[in-house]
Amino acid sequence: MGVKENKGFFKLEWIDGHIGYLDIRRFYYAPDAKKMIVGAMNFLSNADAIIIDLRENGGGSGDYLSSYFLEYPTQLNSSYSREDDFLTEFWTSEDIDVRRLTDVPLFLLTSDRTFSASESFAYDMQARERATIIGDSTRGGAHSVDLYKIDDRFEIYIPTARAINPITGTNWEGTGVIPDINVPSEAALDTAIVLATAAGSEFAKARDAKLNRAVKQMEMEMKRAETLFRKRKIDEAEIALDRVFQIADKNDLINEFFIDVLAYNYQSTEDEQILYAILKKKIGLFPQSPTAHASLAYAYYKHGKKDLAIAQFETVLEFEPDNRNAVKMIDRIRNE
């Protein structure tokens, strides 16, 4: 069933060049759907606004999407069991494998078919004012039920547990989740696109302004690092370089490509120490990356540090024993 339903993920789309759209129709057990979840969230991660369509979502094993839009730790809700007289709390997950999208404008589409776990997601996000709900009121299933036998002919479902939201102190049983913007569910997506376009534009302006400020700060610290490295004030230079990477990390700019572009500016003999320091940062941030070690190896080789280059190429082979370029470079250096 999971394969047939694609773990509940029905559609991923990029609308008008900046709005991410996800149509999810069932919440599968999170560990079983983890790869699909992470892939979808990576797809959505650069959107200026996100629309999640729950109109055909009948529920499932529990809400896992909230963890991607709220900080950790944040309590989502609780479930009180009448039989056990016990309150089980549900919180956002710590390890989600992608960055959290805690500030991107978020819109959830609902209908009278939205039920159970998908209602929980919508209700909890609405309670924390993290999302705008658009569409029809949901079906209204917040109580867990168990099946009891009456006699040989009849059985009965009886509620045995109820959801309790920590913000509202109640749930959506019977009433459903009441949308912030009540429109027929058939019109919910069109309405959301209009609102997401406006909200996304404002979000992008604020994000770009913040990014421009960060870039200016990084340029200033990098110039300071350059001066200190050239004066051989290595300890002070390393502190300035640390600040560059701290600013970049705070603004979600850190990846191997970013570091390679930064290192590209320091290929001259005069800036040899800056180059090594940057590439060592790359290894520190991505210690399991063969390309990180290869970058430092080629830098050492270019500047005549053959033994250090061989050591780094040998590390590449520890990660990728079949890396032919590393083997060829080791042979080349030893035969020069």
Summary of the structure (lengths in Angstrom):
residues: 336
radius of gyration: 26.5
end to end distance: 60.7
largest distance: 90.6
contacts: 1045
relative contact order: 0.08
helix: 48%
strand: 18%
